[in-house]
Amino acid sequence: MDTELHFHSIAALSRLIRTRQLSPVELTRACIARVKALDGQLDSFILLLEAAALAEAQQAEAEIAAGKWRGPLHGIPIGLKDIYNTAGIATTGHSALFRDHVPQEDATSVRLLREAGAVMLGKLATWEFAIGGSSFDLPWPPARNPWDTALDPSGSSSGSGAAVAAGLVPGAMGSDTGGSIRGPAAWCGIAGLKPTYGLISRRGILPLSFSLDHAGPMCWTAEDCALMMQALAQHDPLDPGSTDPGPIDFSAGIGGSIAGLRIGVVRHFFETDVACEPEVLAATEATLQALQAEGAVLRTVSLAPFGEYNALCSLVSRSESYAIHENFLRESPELYGEYGRVRLMGGALVRAADYINAQRQRARLVAEAAAVMRDVDVLVFPTSRQTAGKLGEDSMIGGPQPFFNRAFNVLGGPALAVCNGFSSAGLPISLQIGGRPFEDALVLKLGDAVERIMATRGRRPAMAVEAVAAEQGAAA
Amino acid sequence: MTDTTEERLEALGLRVPAKEMPKLVALVGDLEKAAASMRGPRPYGQEPLSGFRLPRP
């Protein structure tokens, strides 16, 4: 097999599979081999589903050979953050508490991916129960950043970010309560979409915060996120937050012109509310100038201070996550890692009135943002104030939060992290694009444009490139 | 409320290793600051801002 296939997008792989230039079995075998070769350095997989994935790939191959192509995900290997229930396969939440938890049913989103013909390659590392942090006191080590394995991939969808960036798997599922898709997407240099609240069912995904949890795709490109969304966005009556907005063509804007697009730049987030690294600011300005040169119209807009979103998100998520974990925390606190135990227990002391006031304030912020977005089509700001931090550092305490993600968890609209440059140390920098509810396709369109205009998709982590070169050398 | 964070947690049946208490106290302090920023008088003319919604029949 052409080892550069590891660096192909889902869109490119799908074209090869559909035209029978590439076998899903060959692709799955290649991904398995790559996981075995590289994941000892990354720890992005908790469980590699080798036999099951090969069986699914063989089924896909037979169906495609029989003319029954199901769509762009048919025969494509996908990784699942290990909070997605998989029937008969352990779903651990990366925690000793759930080490032996074997669900009887797939999560709705996993079922939809299977129906689209995707191959489930394995279960991926996460922060414990999607909140704990990059911890060394859990049954499995934390995932590492493929751009520098001494660095944090961020979380909580840490394995998803690391595995996709290193080319171990072309696409993965993450979850995002306070930025857990967009954080690792940013620090690992990939695309990650937190879709509009309710577009993807959370049924069968280990919950953290019912009113803030989102499921979403993490891929090398915005275009690939659009392809995954097409399979995933279906109303689910078993998720009370699920909505049915009618048909959406998530790929409608991919490759299109952005001339005339009105971009609201939330400058106060990154110029006055939170201090950013100079290279992040420079990449943001360079991207804005490039988008303007392509015909986009830039306007500076104001929302509530970022700290208000951050405070609100903390109150709501800590209260709801404590409610979910209360019994476990009382009965088996020793089975949690330190980060998870501390972060979850903090919610025990939030007063009911304060939680309700936070939800009331959320409604005000949603109305305020909707008013701002009557005059612009999308909002942009950096995804992170900095490039990747050191692995194991507690990003939840001691200084400003690294990310600007929580605003769109509060607002519920779509938010996409895309790579828009690299630091002088060779680490990815990311732009965040937020949209009106259910305008995910527009957000993906601009994300695709940023990736093309800033030409960031031709660069992969050195450890991944060197592994491919070594394979080619061995094959020669 | 004069109880310490540790006492309040114990009253809820929660046990925390002593070495983790400083982090937990810091987190509880952050949450209290967040909560304080959202207290205060509100104009009722804009309510309800939070509610229960039934699914469509």
Interface residues (C-beta under 8 A of the other chain):
Chain A: P237 P240 E308 N310 A311 L312 S314 L315 R318 L329 R330 P333 E338 R341 V342 R343 M345 G346 G347 A348 L349 V350 R351 D354 I356 N357 A358 Q359 R360 Q361 A363 R364 D394 M396 I397
Chain B: T5 R8 L9 L12 G13 L14 R15 V16 P17 E20 K23 L24 A26 L27 V28 D30 L31 K33 A34 A35 S37 M38 R39 R42 Q46 E47 L49 S50 P55
